[in-house]
Amino acid sequence: MTSYFVTRHKGAVQWARKKGIEAEHVAHFDAGLVHEGDNVLGTLPVSIVADICARGGRYFHLSLDIPADERGKELTLQDMEKFGAVLEEFDVRRV
């Protein structure tokens, strides 16, 4: 089983380390890498999440409550905590 943390943001990587999350950090992700039982963490498009789930992987979405005036900015570790960063598991299927 492999765990991947997909993000381009240093603050998110620092947040994951502080939380004790052990995963391979990657800036971009190809769902074709997923094997049964792999974990993928991040903020990915729903179509990629559906591919992850179809391949037997588990997807954990990095959820934050970011105010409109803070969107589009590089977030720090402190920002991640301030905006309530949490990982939530989603199981997505195409219909």
Backbone as numpy.savetxt, mean C-alpha at the origin, in Angstrom:
# Nx Ny Nz CAx CAy CAz Cx Cy Cz
6.12 -16.93 0.70 5.29 -15.75 0.70 6.17 -14.51 0.70
5.83 -13.57 -0.17 6.55 -12.31 -0.26 5.59 -11.18 0.06
6.10 -10.16 0.74 5.31 -8.95 1.00 5.98 -7.79 0.29
5.17 -7.00 -0.40 5.64 -5.83 -1.13 4.96 -4.58 -0.57
5.71 -3.52 -0.36 5.14 -2.23 0.02 5.40 -1.29 -1.15
4.32 -0.91 -1.84 4.43 -0.12 -3.05 4.21 1.36 -2.73
5.27 2.14 -2.82 5.18 3.57 -2.59 6.41 4.27 -3.15
6.23 5.52 -3.52 7.35 6.37 -3.95 7.69 7.38 -2.86
7.00 7.31 -1.74 7.10 8.36 -0.72 7.95 7.94 0.48
8.97 8.73 0.76 9.87 8.44 1.88 9.12 8.41 3.21
8.17 9.31 3.41 7.41 9.35 4.66 6.64 8.06 4.89
6.11 7.47 3.82 5.38 6.21 3.94 6.33 5.07 4.31
7.52 5.07 3.72 8.52 4.03 4.06 8.92 4.16 5.52
9.14 5.38 5.98 9.49 5.60 7.39 8.36 5.16 8.31
7.13 5.46 7.93 5.97 5.06 8.71 5.91 3.54 8.84
6.11 2.83 7.72 6.06 1.37 7.73 7.15 0.78 8.63
8.35 1.35 8.56 9.44 0.87 9.42 9.09 1.07 10.89
8.56 2.25 11.21 8.19 2.54 12.59 7.13 1.57 13.10
6.23 1.14 12.21 5.16 0.20 12.58 5.64 -1.24 12.59
6.90 -1.47 12.22 7.44 -2.83 12.21 6.99 -3.66 11.02
6.57 -3.01 9.96 6.11 -3.71 8.76 7.32 -4.16 7.97
7.40 -5.45 7.76 8.51 -6.02 7.00 8.03 -6.39 5.61
8.49 -5.64 4.62 8.08 -5.87 3.24 9.14 -5.29 2.32
9.20 -5.85 1.13 10.12 -5.34 0.11 9.54 -4.04 -0.44
10.29 -2.96 -0.35 9.82 -1.66 -0.84 10.06 -1.57 -2.34
9.00 -1.25 -3.08 9.10 -1.03 -4.52 8.34 0.23 -4.89
8.86 0.98 -5.87 8.21 2.22 -6.29 7.08 1.96 -7.28
7.20 0.91 -8.07 6.18 0.54 -9.06 5.93 -0.95 -8.91
4.73 -1.40 -9.31 4.38 -2.79 -9.07 3.72 -3.42 -10.28
4.12 -4.65 -10.55 3.52 -5.46 -11.61 2.79 -6.61 -10.94
1.47 -6.64 -11.07 0.67 -7.68 -10.41 1.06 -9.09 -10.89
1.74 -9.19 -12.02 2.20 -10.48 -12.50 3.24 -11.13 -11.60
3.80 -10.36 -10.67 4.77 -10.90 -9.71 4.10 -11.68 -8.58
2.80 -11.49 -8.39 2.10 -12.04 -7.23 1.90 -13.55 -7.36
2.22 -14.22 -6.26 1.94 -15.65 -6.12 0.94 -15.84 -4.99
0.31 -16.98 -4.97 -0.64 -17.32 -3.91 -0.04 -17.01 -2.54
-0.76 -16.24 -1.73 -0.32 -15.94 -0.37 0.56 -14.72 -0.21
0.96 -14.08 -1.33 1.76 -12.86 -1.23 0.91 -11.72 -0.69
1.55 -10.77 -0.05 0.89 -9.57 0.47 1.40 -8.36 -0.28
0.46 -7.49 -0.68 0.82 -6.25 -1.35 0.19 -5.11 -0.56
1.03 -4.15 -0.16 0.59 -3.01 0.64 0.82 -1.74 -0.17
-0.09 -0.79 -0.07 0.11 0.48 -0.76 -1.20 1.15 -1.10
-1.14 2.02 -2.08 -2.31 2.74 -2.57 -2.32 2.56 -4.08
-2.98 1.51 -4.52 -2.94 1.11 -5.92 -4.30 1.27 -6.60
-4.32 1.39 -7.93 -5.59 1.45 -8.67 -6.37 0.15 -8.50
-7.70 0.26 -8.50 -8.56 -0.89 -8.24 -8.35 -2.01 -9.25
-8.01 -1.68 -10.50 -7.79 -2.74 -11.49 -6.57 -3.59 -11.14
-5.54 -2.97 -10.63 -4.35 -3.73 -10.20 -4.66 -4.54 -8.95
-5.44 -3.97 -8.05 -5.83 -4.71 -6.84 -6.64 -5.95 -7.23
-7.53 -5.82 -8.20 -8.30 -6.98 -8.66 -7.37 -8.05 -9.21
-6.34 -7.66 -9.94 -5.36 -8.63 -10.47 -4.62 -9.32 -9.32
-4.23 -8.57 -8.31 -3.54 -9.13 -7.15 -4.41 -10.20 -6.50
-5.66 -9.85 -6.26 -6.58 -10.79 -5.60 -6.87 -12.01 -6.46
-6.99 -11.82 -7.77 -7.25 -12.94 -8.68 -6.10 -13.94 -8.69
-4.90 -13.46 -8.42 -3.72 -14.32 -8.40 -3.50 -14.97 -7.04
-4.42 -14.73 -6.09 -4.29 -15.34 -4.78 -3.53 -14.51 -3.77
-3.26 -13.25 -4.10 -2.58 -12.36 -3.17 -3.56 -11.64 -2.27
-3.03 -11.02 -1.25 -3.83 -10.20 -0.33 -3.38 -8.75 -0.50
-4.35 -7.83 -0.50 -4.05 -6.41 -0.68 -4.43 -5.63 0.57
-3.48 -4.84 1.05 -3.68 -3.99 2.22 -3.50 -2.54 1.76
-4.59 -1.78 1.79 -4.59 -0.40 1.31 -4.10 0.54 2.39
-3.18 1.42 2.02 -2.70 2.44 2.94 -3.69 3.60 2.89
-4.54 3.67 3.91 -5.59 4.68 3.98 -5.17 5.84 4.85
-5.48 7.04 4.39 -5.20 8.27 5.13 -6.38 9.22 4.94
-6.58 10.09 5.90 -7.60 11.14 5.79 -6.85 12.45 5.58
-6.53 12.74 4.31 -5.71 13.90 3.97 -6.61 15.08 3.61
-6.45 16.21 4.30 -7.23 17.40 3.95 -6.90 17.86 2.53
-7.85 18.50 1.88 -7.68 18.93 0.49 -6.44 19.79 0.29
-6.13 20.67 1.23 -4.98 21.56 1.06 -3.63 20.87 1.25
-3.64 19.62 1.67 -2.41 18.85 1.86 -2.18 17.83 0.73
-3.17 17.64 -0.14 -3.06 16.65 -1.21 -2.03 17.08 -2.25
-1.34 16.10 -2.79 -0.34 16.37 -3.82 1.02 16.76 -3.27
1.15 16.79 -1.95 2.42 17.14 -1.32 3.12 15.87 -0.84
4.43 15.96 -0.71 5.20 14.86 -0.13 4.90 14.82 1.37
4.43 13.69 1.86 4.08 13.56 3.27 5.26 13.03 4.08
5.44 13.59 5.26 6.48 13.13 6.18 5.91 12.04 7.08
6.77 11.42 7.84 6.33 10.45 8.84 5.31 11.09 9.77
5.58 12.31 10.20 4.67 13.02 11.11 3.32 13.26 10.44
3.33 13.60 9.15 2.08 13.79 8.42 1.28 12.49 8.36
1.99 11.40 8.09 1.33 10.09 8.01 0.58 9.79 9.31
1.24 10.05 10.42 0.61 9.80 11.72 -0.53 10.78 11.97
-0.31 12.05 11.63 -1.33 13.09 11.85 -2.61 12.79 11.06
-2.46 12.23 9.86 -3.60 11.97 9.01 -4.16 10.55 9.19
-3.72 9.87 10.25 -4.31 8.59 10.63 -4.01 7.43 9.71
-2.80 7.35 9.21 -2.42 6.25 8.31 -2.71 4.90 8.94
-3.32 4.02 8.15 -3.65 2.67 8.61 -3.69 1.76 7.38
-3.37 0.50 7.59 -3.49 -0.49 6.52 -4.81 -1.24 6.70
-5.59 -1.30 5.62 -6.88 -1.99 5.63 -6.90 -3.01 4.50
-7.28 -4.25 4.82 -7.31 -5.28 3.79 -8.57 -5.17 2.95
-8.39 -5.28 1.63 -9.50 -5.28 0.68 -9.39 -6.51 -0.20
-10.53 -7.10 -0.52 -10.61 -8.23 -1.44 -11.45 -7.75 -2.61
-10.81 -7.55 -3.76 -11.47 -6.94 -4.92 -11.59 -7.97 -6.04
-12.79 -8.05 -6.60 -13.06 -8.98 -7.71 -13.72 -8.24 -8.85
-13.35 -8.58 -10.07 -14.04 -8.05 -11.24 -15.37 -8.78 -11.37
-16.40 -8.06 -11.81 -17.70 -8.69 -12.03 -18.14 -8.50 -13.48
